[in-house]
């Protein structure tokens, strides 16, 4: 429980834009809190997915495709952010486990 409380602030910061994720990486660099590291990996994955898929999806001239993408990213972000606020370590739906494996060095 103590580790969660120590890493909670860093975990929350990681979800506040991509700049917040970068700041959280530096905040967690010395202590290497496992709770904060988990959420940094989740947030980084969500933001990278947004940037990599957002550009090509922007070329679709269909509001349903674009709205679906934005809704999907928002739900992932909200799920991760609420878990960080509640002190839970659950991966985001669909992609969370992949993010954990991909960014295991953080």
C-alpha positions as CSV (number, residue, x, y, z in Angstrom):
1,X,0.0,0.0,0.0
2,X,2.8,2.4,0.8
3,X,4.4,1.9,-2.7
4,X,1.0,2.9,-4.3
5,X,0.8,6.1,-2.2
6,X,4.4,7.0,-3.0
7,X,3.9,6.5,-6.8
8,X,0.3,7.8,-7.1
9,X,1.3,11.4,-7.9
10,X,3.8,10.3,-10.6
11,X,1.1,7.9,-12.0
12,X,-1.5,10.7,-12.3
13,X,1.0,13.1,-13.9
14,X,1.8,10.5,-16.5
15,X,-1.8,10.8,-17.9
16,X,-1.7,14.6,-18.3
17,X,-0.6,14.9,-22.0
18,X,2.5,13.4,-23.5
19,X,4.6,16.1,-21.8
20,X,3.2,14.8,-18.4
21,X,4.3,11.3,-19.4
22,X,7.8,12.5,-20.1
23,X,7.9,14.4,-16.8
24,X,6.7,11.3,-15.0
25,X,9.5,9.3,-16.6
26,X,12.0,11.7,-15.1
27,X,10.1,11.8,-11.8
28,X,10.3,8.0,-11.5
29,X,13.9,7.7,-12.7
30,X,15.5,7.7,-9.3
31,X,12.9,5.8,-7.2
32,X,11.7,3.3,-9.8
33,X,8.3,2.9,-8.1
34,X,6.6,-0.1,-9.7
35,X,3.1,1.4,-9.5
36,X,4.2,4.6,-11.2
37,X,6.2,2.6,-13.8
38,X,3.1,0.6,-14.6
39,X,1.0,3.7,-15.3
40,X,3.8,5.4,-17.2
41,X,3.9,2.5,-19.6
42,X,0.1,2.6,-19.9
43,X,0.0,6.3,-20.6
44,X,2.9,6.3,-23.0
45,X,1.2,3.5,-24.9
46,X,-2.1,5.4,-25.1
47,X,-0.4,8.6,-26.4
48,X,1.8,6.8,-28.9
49,X,-1.3,4.9,-30.2
50,X,-3.1,8.2,-30.5
51,X,-0.3,9.8,-32.5
52,X,0.5,6.8,-34.7
53,X,-3.2,6.0,-35.6
54,X,-4.6,9.6,-35.4
55,X,-2.8,10.9,-38.4
56,X,-3.9,8.2,-40.9
57,X,-7.4,8.1,-39.5
58,X,-7.6,11.9,-40.0
59,X,-7.6,11.3,-43.7
60,X,-10.8,9.4,-43.6
61,X,-13.6,11.7,-44.7
62,X,-16.0,10.1,-42.4
63,X,-17.1,11.5,-39.1
64,X,-18.1,8.0,-37.8
65,X,-14.5,6.6,-38.2
66,X,-13.0,9.7,-36.6
67,X,-15.5,9.9,-33.7
68,X,-15.0,6.1,-33.1
69,X,-11.3,6.6,-32.9
70,X,-11.5,9.6,-30.5
71,X,-14.0,7.7,-28.3
72,X,-11.8,4.6,-28.2
73,X,-8.7,6.7,-27.2
74,X,-10.7,8.7,-24.6
75,X,-12.0,5.5,-23.0
76,X,-8.5,4.0,-22.8
77,X,-7.2,7.2,-21.3
78,X,-10.1,7.5,-18.8
79,X,-9.8,3.9,-17.7
80,X,-6.0,4.3,-17.1
81,X,-6.5,7.7,-15.3
82,X,-9.2,6.4,-13.0
83,X,-7.1,3.4,-12.1
84,X,-4.2,5.7,-11.2
85,X,-6.5,7.9,-9.1
86,X,-8.0,4.8,-7.3
87,X,-4.6,3.2,-6.7
88,X,-5.3,0.2,-8.9
89,X,-2.9,-1.5,-11.3
90,X,-5.2,-2.8,-14.1
91,X,-4.1,-2.7,-17.7
92,X,-6.2,-0.7,-20.1
93,X,-8.6,-2.8,-22.3
94,X,-7.3,-4.5,-25.4
95,X,-3.8,-3.0,-25.5
96,X,-2.7,-2.7,-21.9
97,X,-0.7,-6.0,-21.7
98,X,0.9,-5.1,-25.0
99,X,2.0,-1.7,-23.6
100,X,3.5,-3.4,-20.6
101,X,5.6,-5.7,-22.7
102,X,6.6,-3.1,-25.2
103,X,7.7,-0.5,-22.7
104,X,9.1,-2.8,-20.0
105,X,12.3,-0.7,-19.7
106,X,10.4,2.2,-18.2
